[in-house]
């Protein structure tokens, strides 16, 4: 099992243009050449509205190619480092390579469970293709955001499922 995890990690690292470790400690934006923000979510350990975005979970991607599609490269965690006008700047605290070659898989955050128990700090890369089931179980990667250090604790993807926001019953 450990060898399989190491092989998978080596495959992920080999498929990305920059090492994930190189992102940790950098304040973004601006993003390194060849990367842009694809999207993200604010996270907080506080119920204070002024602190709703103390942390973030997001995806960095290569800019759109000729087909107009961005290629996800990293799942990142960040700590608010200030603002540049209305735009937040993040100190990247953790970065995980996005699984390559996973069509129809997207990052989902805050709507997942671990072994059937809701866990709002779980980020998962989930295949989103089915509208007939309430829970999505095809998970390529999952991690729980640990605060206050804003690092991912990698989870067994087989123990994670996420709400299907396209489910007809919702």
Residue pairs with C-beta under 8 A, 6 or more apart in sequence:
9 97
11 100
12 96
12 97
12 98
12 99
12 100
13 19
13 20
13 97
15 97
15 100
15 101
16 73
16 74
16 97
16 98
16 100
17 34
17 62
17 73
18 32
18 34
18 35
18 73
20 74
20 95
20 96
20 97
21 95
22 32
23 32
23 60
23 74
23 76
23 92
23 95
24 92
24 93
24 94
24 95
25 91
25 92
26 32
26 91
26 92
27 81
27 89
27 90
27 91
27 92
28 37
28 78
28 89
28 90
28 92
29 37
29 84
29 87
29 89
31 37
31 60
34 62
34 63
35 60
35 61
35 62
35 73
35 74
36 60
36 61
36 62
36 63
36 70
37 58
37 59
37 60
37 61
38 58
38 59
38 60
38 61
38 70
38 72
39 58
39 59
39 107
40 56
40 57
40 58
40 59
40 76
41 56
41 57
41 58
41 109
41 110
42 52
42 53
42 55
42 56
43 53
43 54
43 55
43 56
43 57
43 109
43 121
43 145
43 147
44 51
44 52
44 53
44 54
44 55
45 54
45 55
45 147
45 148
46 52
46 54
53 80
53 88
54 79
54 80
55 77
55 78
55 79
55 80
55 93
55 145
55 147
55 150
56 76
56 77
56 78
56 80
56 88
56 90
57 75
57 76
57 77
57 78
57 107
57 109
57 123
57 145
58 75
58 76
58 78
58 90
58 107
59 72
59 74
59 75
59 76
59 98
59 107
60 72
60 73
60 74
60 76
60 95
61 70
61 71
61 72
61 73
61 98
62 70
62 71
62 73
63 70
64 70
65 71
72 98
72 107
73 97
73 98
74 95
74 96
74 97
74 98
75 95
75 96
75 98
75 107
75 123
75 125
75 141
75 143
75 152
76 90
76 92
76 94
76 95
76 96
77 92
77 93
77 94
77 95
77 145
77 150
77 151
77 152
78 90
78 91
78 92
78 93
78 150
79 90
79 91
79 93
79 150
80 88
80 89
80 90
80 91
81 89
81 90
81 91
82 88
82 89
83 89
93 149
93 150
93 151
94 150
94 151
94 152
96 141
96 143
96 152
96 154
98 125
98 141
99 105
99 125
99 140
99 141
102 125
102 127
102 140
104 127
104 128
104 129
105 125
105 126
105 127
105 128
105 138
105 140
106 125
106 126
106 128
107 123
107 124
107 125
107 126
108 123
108 124
108 125
108 126
108 128
108 136
108 162
108 163
109 122
109 123
109 124
110 120
110 121
110 122
111 162
111 163
111 165
112 118
112 119
112 122
112 123
112 124
112 126
112 142
112 160
112 161
112 162
112 163
113 119
113 122
113 135
113 160
113 161
113 162
114 122
114 142
114 144
114 155
114 159
114 160
115 159
116 161
119 144
121 144
121 145
121 146
121 147
122 142
122 143
122 144
122 145
122 155
122 160
122 162
123 142
123 143
123 144
123 145
123 152
124 139
124 141
124 142
124 143
124 157
124 160
124 162
125 139
125 140
125 141
125 142
126 136
126 138
126 139
126 140
126 162
127 136
127 138
127 139
127 140
128 136
128 164
128 165
128 166
130 136
130 164
130 166
131 164
131 166
131 167
131 168
132 167
132 168
133 164
133 167
134 163
134 164
134 167
134 169
134 170
135 161
135 162
135 163
135 164
136 161
136 162
136 163
136 164
137 161
139 157
139 158
139 160
139 161
139 162
140 157
141 154
141 157
142 154
142 155
142 156
142 157
142 159
142 160
143 152
143 153
143 154
143 155
144 152
144 153
144 155
145 151
145 152
146 152
146 153
163 170
164 170
